[in-house]
Amino acid sequence: MQPRFTLSADLQCSREPSGEAVAALERAVAEANDTLFVKGVPKGVPREEVGRITSWSVGGTTLHLVLESGGYTRAHDALFRFRKHLAGVLGKHQVGIREILVTRFAVVLTGDVPDSAIPRLPFIRSVERRSGTVTLDLAVSAADLEHRIPDRILNLVEEKIQAREYGGKTEHWELVYESGPKERVYQGNPTEEMEARHWIRHGASRGQWIYGPQAVQLFRAFQSIVEERILGPLGFSEMVFPKVDTWDVLSRSGHAKGVYPEIYYVCTPKTRDPAFWEDVSDHFKVTGEVPVDLVREKVDGPIGALCYAQCPSFWPFVQGRTLAQGTLPVRIFDRSGTSHRYESGGIHGIERVDEFHRIELVWLGTAAQTGEMAEQLHQVYRGVFEEVLELEWRSARVTPWFMAQEGMVGACGCETVGTTDYEAFLPYSGTWLEFQNVSVNGDKYPKGFNVKIQSGEPCWSGCSGIGLERWTAAFLAQKGFDPARWPEGVASRVGELKEIFRFL
């Protein structure tokens, strides 16, 4: 995708340039084209690829410019270089530049640019296709040019094209290990069985469950296993992360690039004044219904989202700080609350829900330390799944799109860079359920939150989410509901199942 830029701009002067000033302008244009715009351009680059003022004129107090370029010293970069140069040239003639008005900015792209790769943004006034090219007519101001909006639009187009070429998937999958078949003692759907036994019941919200004592006993058994086999031996310390992710957090973590269809938004009241809310309260008292439209008028925001990925809200704790070398690798975890994802039409059973419970492991250190920590987790998880849960499972190395896009994969030379998914076989459906993962995220989060380490090496991080619903779904799908047939490492921790509720 080779871009070409055409920029028309009017520079408003503080006074009408005199004849001497116009002559100086002519010399400045020639100098800019011959020297200023070529500075920093690699040798051998065709001159037509470099920014150039192709026409100019003066009318009253306005200097009209047209600049064209390929990918080097792009037209908008050339414009600001020239403005800076003009300050000295025109200053000698008591003429200043007060304002820049962009009258036209067009970008011509060559190559295969599908419609799906062109973002729907107010900056794009129109799109025209002709003879293998796509012309984007941009509605941008001088401030937009200084904020590099055209470059960001082109980067986004390129990203969308690469994502399409990536295979139309969000990640690539490569089998690493498979345990092989285990004895099939149960063929039923665990969610349906849990409902029939009154272990769970749908909550009032979509994708939400209320877990009865028996289900929670299983949750706590898994937590005990995690504590004894993972958290303690690997030296993880508990923290409590916030459960509201503000826009600043989501922006720095990178989630703001595309999280919008999947989050539960958080809004705040415009005021706590009871009088402001009296009509809402009165409406409910009379009708028994909450006037949602009226409530919507009385809230601000959204300020962000309910906890989406659990670990991003931790990062402000270390934001802008330098970690002492002797503390590395830092190993922490959070299990203090629920996570929330709007799963659209994809909710299913207890394994794909909008509200779920996880133990989130996070670690920080050098690239080597981060990869080594991930490898230790792989070994411990394998022991848990084989020796304690006795599952039929497999692991696969996946490359999430954001990692491939940002060039992280393989950056530290260890095979654990990227994400490893763990999947359990579901006998009732003949499919595999991803129930665990380990990710090495490179410098994505440390860079976004400006976290450094004492040695000066880049700070890297990893994370691993242990989903209690997913573990429960995988375990019951294979082991069924008779504790006598459960592995001892689970049955002994669960103990006698409590039957608190009986219904007529």
C-alpha positions as CSV (number, residue, x, y, z in Angstrom):
1,M,0.0,0.0,0.0
2,Q,2.0,3.0,-1.3
3,P,0.5,6.4,-0.3
4,R,0.6,9.7,-2.1
5,F,-0.4,12.9,-0.5
6,T,-1.7,16.2,-1.9
7,L,-2.2,19.0,0.6
8,S,-3.6,22.5,-0.1
9,A,-3.2,25.0,2.7
10,D,-3.6,28.8,3.2
11,L,-1.2,30.5,5.6
12,Q,-2.7,33.6,7.0
13,C,-0.1,36.3,7.4
14,S,-0.1,39.2,9.9
15,R,0.1,41.7,7.0
16,E,0.4,41.7,3.2
17,P,3.9,40.7,2.1
18,S,5.8,43.4,0.3
19,G,7.6,42.8,-3.0
20,E,10.8,42.1,-1.2
21,A,9.0,39.6,1.1
22,V,7.5,37.8,-1.9
23,A,11.0,37.6,-3.5
24,A,12.2,36.1,-0.2
25,L,9.3,33.7,-0.3
26,E,10.3,32.5,-3.8
27,R,13.9,31.8,-2.6
28,A,12.5,30.0,0.5
29,V,10.3,27.7,-1.6
30,A,13.3,26.7,-3.8
31,E,15.5,26.1,-0.7
32,A,12.8,24.0,0.9
33,N,12.3,21.8,-2.2
34,D,16.1,21.5,-2.8
35,T,17.4,21.1,0.8
36,L,14.9,21.3,3.6
37,F,12.5,18.6,2.6
38,V,15.3,16.2,1.4
39,K,17.1,16.3,4.8
40,G,17.0,12.9,6.5
41,V,15.7,11.1,3.4
42,P,17.8,7.9,2.5
43,K,19.9,8.2,-0.6
44,G,18.4,6.6,-3.7
45,V,14.8,7.5,-2.9
46,P,13.2,8.8,-6.0
47,R,12.6,12.6,-5.8
48,E,8.9,12.2,-6.5
49,E,8.5,10.2,-3.2
50,V,9.8,13.2,-1.2
51,G,7.6,16.2,-0.1
52,R,7.6,19.2,-2.5
53,I,5.8,22.5,-2.8
54,T,4.3,22.2,-6.3
55,S,2.7,25.6,-6.5
56,W,2.3,28.7,-4.4
57,S,0.9,32.2,-4.7
58,V,0.2,35.3,-2.6
59,G,-3.2,37.0,-2.5
60,G,-3.5,39.8,0.0
61,T,-2.5,38.5,3.4
62,T,-2.8,34.8,2.4
63,L,-0.1,32.5,1.2
64,H,-1.6,29.7,-0.9
65,L,0.4,26.4,-0.9
66,V,0.1,23.1,-2.6
67,L,2.4,20.3,-1.4
68,E,2.7,16.7,-2.8
69,S,4.7,13.7,-1.6
70,G,5.0,10.0,-1.5
71,G,6.1,8.3,1.7
72,Y,9.1,10.5,2.6
73,T,8.8,14.0,4.2
74,R,5.1,13.6,3.8
75,A,3.2,16.7,2.6
76,H,1.9,17.5,6.1
77,D,5.4,17.1,7.6
78,A,6.8,19.3,4.8
79,L,4.2,22.0,5.6
80,F,5.3,22.4,9.2
81,R,9.0,22.3,8.3
82,F,8.2,25.1,5.8
83,R,6.2,27.1,8.4
84,K,9.2,27.0,10.8
85,H,11.5,28.0,8.0
86,L,9.3,30.9,7.0
87,A,9.3,32.4,10.5
88,G,12.8,33.5,10.0
89,V,12.4,34.5,6.4
90,L,9.3,36.6,6.7
91,G,10.3,37.9,10.2
92,K,12.9,40.0,8.5
93,H,10.1,41.8,6.6
94,Q,7.9,42.2,9.7
95,V,5.5,39.5,8.5
96,G,4.3,36.7,10.7
97,I,2.2,33.6,10.2
98,R,-1.0,33.7,12.3
99,E,-2.9,30.7,11.2
100,I,-2.9,27.7,8.9
101,L,-6.1,26.7,7.1
102,V,-6.2,23.3,5.4
103,T,-8.4,23.6,2.3
104,R,-7.8,20.1,0.9
105,F,-6.0,17.0,1.9
106,A,-6.2,13.9,-0.3
107,V,-4.4,10.5,0.2
108,V,-4.1,8.2,-2.8
109,L,-3.5,4.5,-1.9
110,T,-2.5,1.9,-4.5
111,G,-2.8,-1.9,-4.2
112,D,-5.6,-4.1,-2.7
113,V,-7.4,-1.9,-0.2
114,P,-10.8,-3.6,0.6
115,D,-13.7,-1.5,1.8
116,S,-13.5,-3.3,5.2
117,A,-10.0,-1.8,5.7
118,I,-11.3,1.8,5.4
119,P,-12.3,3.0,8.9
120,R,-15.6,4.9,9.4
121,L,-14.3,8.1,10.9
122,P,-15.5,11.7,10.6
123,F,-12.0,12.6,9.3
124,I,-12.7,10.7,6.1
125,R,-15.0,13.0,4.0
126,S,-15.2,10.7,1.0
127,V,-13.7,7.6,-0.7
128,E,-13.2,7.3,-4.4
129,R,-12.0,4.2,-6.3
130,R,-10.4,4.6,-9.7
131,S,-8.0,2.5,-11.8
132,G,-6.6,0.4,-9.0
133,T,-6.3,3.3,-6.6
134,V,-8.3,4.5,-3.6
135,T,-8.5,8.2,-2.8
136,L,-9.3,9.4,0.7
137,D,-10.5,13.0,1.0
138,L,-9.7,13.9,4.5
139,A,-11.5,16.6,6.6
140,V,-8.6,17.7,8.8
141,S,-7.4,20.9,10.5
142,A,-3.8,22.0,11.1
143,A,-4.1,20.8,14.6
144,D,-5.1,17.3,13.3
145,L,-2.0,17.4,11.1
146,E,0.2,18.2,14.0
147,H,-1.4,15.3,15.9
148,R,-0.5,13.1,12.9
149,I,-4.1,12.1,12.3
150,P,-3.4,11.2,8.6
151,D,-0.6,8.9,9.6
152,R,-2.7,7.2,12.2
153,I,-5.5,6.7,9.7
154,L,-3.1,5.0,7.3
155,N,-1.6,2.9,10.0
156,L,-5.1,1.8,10.9
157,V,-5.9,0.9,7.2
158,E,-2.6,-1.1,7.1
159,E,-3.5,-2.8,10.3
160,K,-6.9,-3.8,9.0
161,I,-5.4,-5.2,5.8
162,Q,-2.8,-7.2,7.8
163,A,-5.5,-8.5,10.1
164,R,-7.5,-9.7,7.0
165,E,-4.4,-11.4,5.6
166,Y,-3.7,-13.0,8.9
167,G,-6.3,-15.5,8.1
168,G,-9.5,-13.7,9.2
169,K,-9.0,-15.0,12.7
170,T,-8.0,-13.3,15.9
171,E,-5.3,-15.8,16.6
172,H,-3.3,-18.7,15.1
173,W,-3.2,-22.1,16.8
174,E,-0.4,-24.7,17.0
175,L,-0.7,-27.9,19.1
176,V,2.0,-28.3,21.7
177,Y,0.9,-31.3,23.8
178,E,-2.0,-33.7,24.2
179,S,-2.5,-35.9,27.2
180,G,-4.4,-38.6,25.2
181,P,-7.8,-40.1,26.0
182,K,-8.9,-40.7,29.6
183,E,-11.7,-43.0,30.9
184,R,-15.1,-41.5,30.0
185,V,-17.2,-41.8,33.1
186,Y,-19.8,-39.1,32.1
187,Q,-21.5,-38.0,28.9
188,G,-23.9,-35.3,30.1
189,N,-24.0,-31.6,29.9
190,P,-22.6,-30.3,33.3
191,T,-24.5,-27.1,33.3
192,E,-27.8,-28.8,32.7
193,E,-27.0,-31.3,35.4
194,M,-26.0,-28.6,37.9
195,E,-29.3,-26.8,37.3
196,A,-31.3,-30.0,37.8
197,R,-29.5,-30.7,41.1
198,H,-30.1,-27.1,42.2
199,W,-26.4,-26.3,42.4
200,I,-26.8,-23.2,40.2
201,R,-29.6,-21.0,38.9
202,H,-29.6,-18.2,36.4
203,G,-29.1,-14.7,37.9
204,A,-31.2,-11.7,37.1
205,S,-28.7,-10.4,34.6
206,R,-27.8,-12.0,31.3
207,G,-24.8,-14.4,31.3
208,Q,-24.9,-14.5,35.1
209,W,-25.3,-17.5,37.5
210,I,-26.0,-17.8,41.2
211,Y,-23.8,-20.6,42.6
212,G,-25.2,-22.8,45.4
213,P,-23.1,-24.4,48.2
214,Q,-22.1,-27.5,46.2
215,A,-20.8,-25.5,43.3
216,V,-18.9,-23.2,45.7
217,Q,-17.4,-26.2,47.4
218,L,-15.9,-27.2,44.1
219,F,-14.7,-23.6,43.5
220,R,-13.0,-23.6,46.8
221,A,-11.4,-27.0,46.2
222,F,-9.9,-25.6,43.0
223,Q,-8.7,-22.5,44.8
224,S,-7.0,-24.7,47.4
225,I,-5.2,-26.6,44.6
226,V,-4.1,-23.4,43.1
227,E,-2.8,-22.1,46.4
228,E,-0.9,-25.3,47.3
229,R,0.5,-26.2,43.9
230,I,0.9,-22.8,42.2
231,L,0.7,-19.6,44.3
232,G,2.7,-20.9,47.3
233,P,5.5,-22.8,45.5
234,L,6.0,-20.1,42.8
235,G,6.0,-17.2,45.3
236,F,2.9,-15.2,44.2
237,S,1.7,-12.6,46.7
238,E,-2.0,-11.5,46.9
239,M,-3.1,-8.0,45.9
240,V,-6.6,-6.4,45.4
241,F,-7.1,-4.8,42.0
242,P,-9.8,-2.3,41.3
243,K,-12.9,-3.6,39.4
244,V,-13.6,-0.5,37.3
245,D,-11.3,0.1,34.4
246,T,-11.2,3.8,33.5
247,W,-10.6,5.0,30.0
248,D,-7.1,6.0,30.9
249,V,-6.3,2.5,32.0
250,L,-8.0,0.9,28.9
251,S,-6.1,3.4,26.7
252,R,-2.7,2.6,28.2
253,S,-3.3,-1.1,28.2
254,G,-4.3,-1.1,24.6
255,H,-7.8,-2.4,25.1
256,A,-9.3,0.9,24.0
257,K,-8.3,-0.1,20.4
258,G,-11.3,-2.4,20.1
259,V,-13.0,-3.4,23.4
260,Y,-16.2,-1.5,22.9
261,P,-18.6,-4.3,21.8
262,E,-17.5,-6.5,24.8
263,I,-17.6,-4.3,27.9
264,Y,-20.1,-3.3,30.5
265,Y,-20.0,0.4,30.7
266,V,-19.8,2.3,34.0
267,C,-21.6,5.6,34.5
268,T,-21.8,8.0,37.5
269,P,-24.7,10.2,38.7
270,K,-24.6,13.8,37.7
271,T,-25.3,14.6,41.4
272,R,-26.1,13.0,44.7
273,D,-28.7,15.6,45.4
274,P,-31.9,13.7,46.3
275,A,-34.1,16.4,44.8
276,F,-32.4,15.9,41.4
277,W,-33.5,12.2,41.6
278,E,-36.9,12.7,43.2
279,D,-38.9,12.3,39.9
280,V,-37.2,9.0,39.3
281,S,-38.0,7.8,42.7
282,D,-41.6,9.0,42.5
283,H,-42.1,7.3,39.1
284,F,-41.0,4.0,40.6
285,K,-43.2,4.4,43.7
286,V,-46.3,4.9,41.5
287,T,-45.6,2.5,38.6
288,G,-43.3,-0.1,40.1
289,E,-41.0,0.4,37.1
290,V,-37.6,2.1,36.9
291,P,-37.8,4.9,34.3
292,V,-34.6,3.9,32.4
293,D,-34.9,6.7,29.9
294,L,-35.1,9.3,32.6
295,V,-32.2,7.7,34.5
296,R,-30.1,7.9,31.3
297,E,-30.6,11.7,31.3
298,K,-29.3,12.0,34.8
299,V,-26.0,10.1,34.6
300,D,-22.6,11.2,33.3
301,G,-20.1,9.1,31.5
302,P,-19.4,6.4,30.8
303,I,-16.2,6.8,32.8
304,G,-14.9,3.3,31.7
305,A,-15.9,-0.3,32.1
306,L,-16.5,-3.0,34.7
307,C,-13.4,-5.2,35.1
308,Y,-12.8,-6.7,31.7
309,A,-9.4,-8.4,31.8
310,Q,-8.6,-8.1,35.5
311,C,-4.9,-7.2,35.3
312,P,-5.0,-3.7,33.5
313,S,-6.3,-1.9,36.6
314,F,-3.3,-3.1,38.6
315,W,-0.8,-1.1,36.5
316,P,-1.4,2.3,37.9
317,F,0.2,0.9,41.1
318,V,3.6,0.9,39.3
319,Q,2.9,3.5,36.7
320,G,5.8,5.9,36.1
321,R,8.0,4.0,38.5
322,T,11.3,2.1,38.3
323,L,11.4,-1.4,39.9
324,A,14.4,-2.2,42.0
325,Q,16.5,-5.0,40.6
326,G,16.4,-7.1,43.7
327,T,12.6,-7.4,43.7
328,L,12.4,-9.0,40.3
329,P,10.6,-10.9,39.1
330,V,7.5,-9.4,40.8
331,R,4.8,-12.1,41.2
332,I,1.3,-11.1,42.3
333,F,-2.3,-12.3,42.0
334,D,-5.8,-11.0,42.5
335,R,-9.0,-13.0,43.2
336,S,-11.1,-10.2,44.8
337,G,-14.0,-9.9,42.5
338,T,-15.8,-10.7,39.3
339,S,-14.9,-9.9,35.7
340,H,-17.5,-8.9,33.1
341,R,-17.6,-9.3,29.3
342,Y,-20.6,-8.8,27.1
343,E,-20.5,-12.1,25.2
344,S,-23.3,-11.1,22.8
345,G,-24.9,-14.3,21.4
346,G,-22.0,-16.4,22.6
347,I,-23.1,-17.2,26.1
348,H,-23.3,-20.9,26.9
349,G,-23.7,-22.8,30.1
350,I,-21.3,-21.8,32.9
351,E,-18.3,-21.8,30.6
352,R,-19.2,-18.8,28.5
353,V,-20.8,-16.1,30.7
354,D,-20.9,-12.4,31.1
355,E,-19.9,-12.5,34.8
356,F,-17.2,-14.8,35.9
357,H,-14.7,-15.5,38.6
358,R,-10.9,-15.8,38.1
359,I,-7.7,-15.9,39.9
360,E,-5.4,-13.6,37.9
361,L,-1.6,-14.2,38.1
362,V,0.7,-11.3,37.0
363,W,4.4,-11.2,36.9
364,L,7.0,-8.5,35.9
365,G,10.7,-8.6,35.2
366,T,13.3,-8.8,32.4
367,A,12.4,-10.5,29.2
368,A,14.3,-13.6,30.3
369,Q,12.7,-13.7,33.8
370,T,9.2,-13.3,32.3
371,G,9.8,-16.2,29.9
372,E,11.2,-18.3,32.7
373,M,8.3,-17.6,34.9
374,A,5.9,-18.7,32.1
375,E,7.8,-21.9,31.7
376,Q,7.6,-22.7,35.4
377,L,3.8,-22.2,35.2
378,H,3.6,-24.5,32.2
379,Q,5.3,-27.3,34.2
380,V,3.1,-26.7,37.3
381,Y,-0.1,-26.6,35.3
382,R,0.8,-29.9,33.6
383,G,1.3,-31.5,37.0
384,V,-2.1,-30.2,38.2
385,F,-4.0,-31.3,35.2
386,E,-2.4,-34.7,35.0
387,E,-1.9,-35.6,38.7
388,V,-4.6,-33.8,40.5
389,L,-7.6,-33.2,38.2
390,E,-6.6,-36.1,35.9
391,L,-8.1,-34.4,32.9
392,E,-8.0,-35.2,29.2
393,W,-6.4,-32.1,28.0
394,R,-4.1,-30.5,25.4
395,S,-2.1,-27.3,25.1
396,A,-1.6,-25.1,22.0
397,R,0.5,-22.1,21.3
398,V,-1.6,-19.3,19.9
399,T,-0.5,-15.9,18.5
400,P,-3.1,-13.3,19.4
401,W,-3.4,-10.7,16.7
402,F,-2.2,-7.8,18.9
403,M,1.1,-9.6,19.5
404,A,1.7,-10.4,15.9
405,Q,0.8,-6.8,15.0
406,E,3.2,-5.3,17.5
407,G,6.1,-7.6,16.6
408,M,6.3,-9.2,20.1
409,V,6.4,-12.9,19.1
410,G,9.9,-14.3,19.5
411,A,11.3,-11.0,20.6
412,C,13.1,-12.5,23.7
413,G,14.1,-15.7,22.0
414,C,12.0,-18.0,24.2
415,E,9.2,-20.2,23.0
416,T,6.8,-19.0,25.7
417,V,6.4,-15.5,24.1
418,G,2.8,-15.2,23.1
419,T,0.0,-17.2,24.6
420,T,-0.4,-20.9,25.4
421,D,-4.0,-22.1,25.8
422,Y,-5.0,-25.2,27.7
423,E,-8.0,-27.0,26.4
424,A,-10.1,-29.8,28.0
425,F,-12.2,-32.4,26.1
426,L,-16.0,-32.2,26.5
427,P,-17.4,-35.7,26.0
428,Y,-21.0,-34.5,25.8
429,S,-20.2,-32.4,22.7
430,G,-17.1,-33.9,21.3
431,T,-15.4,-30.4,21.4
432,W,-12.6,-28.8,23.3
433,L,-12.9,-26.0,25.9
434,E,-10.2,-23.5,26.5
435,F,-10.1,-23.4,30.3
436,Q,-6.6,-22.0,31.1
437,N,-3.9,-19.9,29.5
438,V,-0.5,-18.4,30.1
439,S,0.6,-15.2,28.2
440,V,3.9,-13.4,28.0
441,N,2.9,-10.0,26.8
442,G,6.3,-8.5,26.2
443,D,6.6,-4.8,27.0
444,K,3.0,-4.0,26.1
445,Y,1.8,-3.1,29.6
446,P,5.1,-1.7,31.0
447,K,5.5,0.5,28.0
448,G,1.9,1.7,28.1
449,F,2.2,2.6,31.8
450,N,5.9,3.8,31.7
451,V,7.3,1.1,34.0
452,K,11.1,0.6,34.1
453,I,13.5,-1.6,35.9
454,Q,16.8,-0.6,37.5
455,S,19.1,-2.3,35.1
456,G,17.8,-0.3,32.2
457,E,16.6,-3.4,30.4
458,P,13.1,-3.3,29.0
459,C,10.5,-4.4,31.5
460,W,8.3,-7.3,30.4
461,S,5.2,-8.9,32.0
462,G,3.0,-12.0,31.8
463,C,-0.4,-13.0,33.0
464,S,-2.4,-16.2,33.5
465,G,-6.1,-16.2,34.3
466,I,-7.5,-19.2,36.2
467,G,-11.2,-19.2,35.6
468,L,-13.2,-21.1,38.2
469,E,-16.3,-21.6,35.9
470,R,-14.1,-23.0,33.2
471,W,-12.3,-25.4,35.5
472,T,-15.6,-26.5,36.9
473,A,-17.2,-27.1,33.5
474,A,-14.1,-29.0,32.3
475,F,-13.9,-31.2,35.4
476,L,-17.6,-32.1,35.7
477,A,-17.9,-32.7,31.9
478,Q,-15.3,-35.5,32.3
479,K,-15.7,-36.7,35.9
480,G,-19.4,-36.4,36.4
481,F,-21.2,-35.8,39.7
482,D,-20.4,-38.8,41.8
483,P,-17.6,-37.8,44.2
484,A,-16.7,-41.4,44.7
485,R,-15.4,-41.4,41.1
486,W,-13.6,-38.1,41.4
487,P,-9.8,-38.0,41.8
488,E,-8.7,-38.1,45.4
489,G,-7.0,-34.7,45.1
490,V,-10.4,-33.1,44.4
491,A,-12.8,-35.3,46.4
492,S,-10.8,-34.9,49.6
493,R,-10.8,-31.1,49.3
494,V,-14.5,-30.9,48.5
495,G,-15.6,-33.2,51.3
496,E,-19.3,-34.1,51.8
497,L,-21.5,-32.1,49.4
498,K,-23.9,-29.8,51.3
499,E,-27.5,-29.9,50.4
500,I,-28.9,-26.7,51.9
501,F,-31.9,-26.0,49.7
502,R,-34.8,-28.4,49.0
503,F,-37.7,-27.2,46.9
504,L,-41.3,-28.4,46.8
